[in-house]
Amino acid sequence: MLVVISLVVILASIAMASYGTGVTRSKEAVLKEDLFRMRDAIDQFYADRGQYPTELQNLVGDGYLRSVPVDPFTRSDATWQTVASEFDPTDPTALSGVFDVRSGAAGQAIDGTVYADW
């Protein structure tokens, strides 16, 4: 009986470790997809208007996104870190806008990279 209980405990601990890794992998997949979609929407906005959006909400208001996605790690849509476009010396009147977006999540991915660098 003791051997059977020991085996069940060992199998349960292996299952719990696999479950935790699976949840993290799924969150990482969602984060990658969200970043891809937002970056694609930023590129489409720029292609249509010739300027970058001033904030992520402009993508929603103009129909490029249905809503700003929720970061799966921070569980908020307000933690996205935006990267401003560079100053254009040929057009000094151009406004700076959102050139890129990154996650505001702290921590490292399973592959060792930092979420904020994705």
C-alpha positions in Angstrom: 0.0 0.0 0.0 2.9 2.4 0.8 4.4 1.7 -2.6 1.2 2.5 -4.4 0.7 5.8 -2.4 4.3 6.8 -3.2 3.8 6.2 -6.9 0.6 8.2 -6.9 2.3 11.1 -5.1 5.2 11.0 -7.6 2.8 10.9 -10.6 0.8 13.8 -9.1 3.9 15.9 -8.6 4.9 15.3 -12.2 1.5 16.2 -13.5 1.4 19.5 -11.5 4.8 20.5 -12.9 3.6 19.8 -16.4 0.4 21.7 -15.8 2.3 24.8 -14.6 4.5 24.7 -17.7 1.5 24.2 -20.0 -0.2 27.2 -18.5 2.9 29.4 -19.0 3.3 28.2 -22.5 -0.2 29.0 -23.4 0.1 32.5 -21.9 3.3 33.0 -23.9 1.5 31.9 -27.1 -1.3 34.4 -26.4 1.2 37.2 -25.8 3.0 36.5 -29.0 -0.2 36.5 -31.0 -1.4 39.8 -29.3 1.8 41.5 -30.1 1.7 40.3 -33.7 -1.9 41.6 -34.1 -1.2 45.0 -32.6 2.0 45.5 -34.6 0.1 44.5 -37.7 -2.6 47.0 -36.9 0.0 49.8 -36.3 1.5 49.0 -39.7 -1.9 49.1 -41.4 -2.7 52.4 -39.7 0.6 53.9 -40.9 0.0 52.6 -44.5 -3.4 54.1 -44.6 -2.7 57.5 -42.9 1.0 58.1 -43.4 1.5 58.6 -39.6 1.6 56.4 -36.6 -1.3 56.4 -34.1 -0.8 58.7 -31.1 -2.0 55.9 -28.7 -3.2 52.3 -28.9 -6.8 53.4 -28.4 -6.7 55.1 -31.8 -6.4 51.7 -33.3 -9.7 50.7 -31.7 -11.5 54.0 -32.5 -10.5 53.7 -36.2 -11.5 50.1 -36.5 -8.1 48.5 -36.8 -8.7 46.5 -33.6 -11.9 45.6 -31.8 -10.3 46.3 -28.5 -6.8 46.6 -27.0 -6.0 43.0 -25.9 -5.4 42.1 -22.3 -1.8 41.2 -21.5 -2.0 37.6 -20.3 0.6 38.0 -17.7 -0.4 41.4 -16.2 -4.1 40.8 -16.9 -4.6 44.4 -17.9 -4.9 46.3 -21.2 -3.2 49.3 -19.7 0.2 47.8 -19.1 1.4 47.7 -22.7 4.6 49.7 -23.2 4.6 51.7 -26.4 7.7 52.7 -28.3 7.5 56.2 -29.9 8.4 56.7 -33.5 11.6 58.6 -34.3 11.8 62.2 -35.1 11.7 62.8 -38.9 14.1 65.6 -39.8 12.5 65.9 -43.3 9.1 66.7 -41.7 9.6 68.6 -38.4 5.8 69.1 -38.1 5.1 65.4 -38.0 3.7 64.2 -34.7 5.4 61.4 -32.8 3.2 58.2 -32.5 3.2 54.6 -31.5 5.8 52.8 -33.6 5.9 49.6 -31.6 4.4 47.9 -28.6 5.9 45.7 -25.9 4.6 43.8 -23.0 4.7 45.4 -19.5 5.1 42.0 -17.9 8.1 41.4 -15.7 9.9 38.1 -15.8 11.4 35.7 -18.2 9.9 33.3 -20.7 10.5 29.6 -20.7 13.2 30.0 -23.3 15.0 32.6 -21.1 14.1 35.8 -23.0 12.5 38.7 -21.1 8.8 39.3 -21.9 9.4 43.1 -22.2 11.8 42.5 -25.1 9.4 40.6 -27.3 
